[in-house]
């Protein structure tokens, strides 16, 4: 049954549009047509890590702590499950972390491997496993996501605790294209991550914690302000932010997996100051997160209130905010070439998504005022996983921590 959604409101002519651009003067409408998950159901039992729509028009879902891929019909029925717990071919260690399709090949990543399935969902055609050290970043790369040409993007793991706080004259982390044997083929792009962490004293060194204003997306590539197109052909990213320019701009880029720049647009925006009220709220929420206030006690050792308060005070001491909000919080690469940008965090915590076409022209703006995409209080209202001019797929939690997948149809009136 179709449920009209009042949580999504479109508005027009938002700050940050390219000079001279005008969004569609008639608001788009989003209609929720599917919701998967409930207290009674065992079909969706944990948070959504990734999802993809296959060539058979089925929905393939990877969940946290679930060593399988659950396959749903587009009306929400469970069709089958792929995989089981284990470390052999066709098994998944602890969970299926990422999932996708390249042509007629299903790829599934678990903790340390990617497995490719073409003719038999129980027996992989290939198992890809490697670990590549990157000492200059303090990280190691393992198989992350498949690209359109059969190569890979690595999954970055911290080894010295500082990989997420890249600093210096040319701060940034390399987004590398890797062979199936783990050889570095080339660098697709450098991802600027200046001051991307809140650093805590720990064991004689510094331990970074993700900053609420510079957090990673809950679903997708897990790189800062960078998204991989669903077909694996290119990455969409925010490049340099020219805060001191007149007017201020940020770079919107589409880069092929071979490193060629396919789109480079400068988007004007109006810098939004981080207010004292926002600073205090973020500091309190960050301190609560470091103390474990938002995590179910079943997930770890129960802490005394004295220990929690000590952690809260320590987190508040090191917490900081920039003078201005980063103009973009997250990027989603649409299945139809559109580009979805989550703009600055607002005082009322309403998420504002700007939708650009494949030429970088602003088409419309979506406002989401309810819901939550994770236990982290500053995360977006909806974890957008797949988006296009026609539909949006995303994930949320309810107040009891039950995960849901949502499908929304997009009703457009003036867009082609």
Order of alpha helices (4+ residues) and beta strands (2+ residues): beta-beta-beta-beta-beta-beta-beta-beta-beta-beta-beta-beta-beta-beta-beta-beta-beta-beta-beta-beta-beta-beta-beta-beta-alpha-alpha-beta-beta-beta-beta-beta-beta-beta
